[in-house]
């Protein structure tokens, strides 16, 4: 599957979760629900995936953690906050660059309509 096809499936599951649970819960609840739904649909999902990074010849075993990495292609960063800030978009783009992934989804579940909280971030796709 391509990154775009995977992203479409991820978003279908995210919309179903938001419809069922609604806004206002902790990020961890949405993360686990999305992980569960994707695994149930035969996706390979890594949760809180540690990504090593190098800085001036020093290796950090867990430079950062991705909320979800789906099919080793799409990074999903989950939020449940009143409003996304520019730093959240920058954070995901940095994750994509450092992990050499091409597509990320920033999903803020704390919105009345989930479509308002979904953002695609690309890294040379």
Rosetta blueprint (number, residue, H / E / L):
1 X L
2 X L
3 X H
4 X H
5 X H
6 X H
7 X H
8 X H
9 X H
10 X H
11 X H
12 X H
13 X H
14 X H
15 X H
16 X H
17 X H
18 X H
19 X H
20 X H
21 X H
22 X L
23 X L
24 X L
25 X L
26 X L
27 X H
28 X H
29 X H
30 X H
31 X H
32 X H
33 X H
34 X H
35 X H
36 X H
37 X H
38 X H
39 X H
40 X H
41 X L
42 X L
43 X L
44 X L
45 X E
46 X E
47 X E
48 X E
49 X E
50 X E
51 X E
52 X E
53 X E
54 X E
55 X E
56 X L
57 X L
58 X E
59 X E
60 X E
61 X E
62 X E
63 X E
64 X E
65 X E
66 X E
67 X E
68 X E
69 X E
70 X E
71 X L
72 X L
73 X L
74 X E
75 X E
76 X E
77 X E
78 X E
79 X E
80 X L
81 X L
82 X L
83 X L
84 X L
85 X L
86 X H
87 X H
88 X H
89 X H
90 X H
91 X H
92 X H
93 X H
94 X H
95 X H
96 X H
97 X H
98 X H
99 X H
100 X L
101 X L
102 X L
103 X E
104 X E
105 X E
106 X E
107 X E
108 X E
109 X L
110 X L
111 X L
112 X L
113 X L
114 X H
115 X H
116 X H
117 X H
118 X E
119 X E
120 X E
121 X E
122 X E
123 X L
124 X L
125 X L
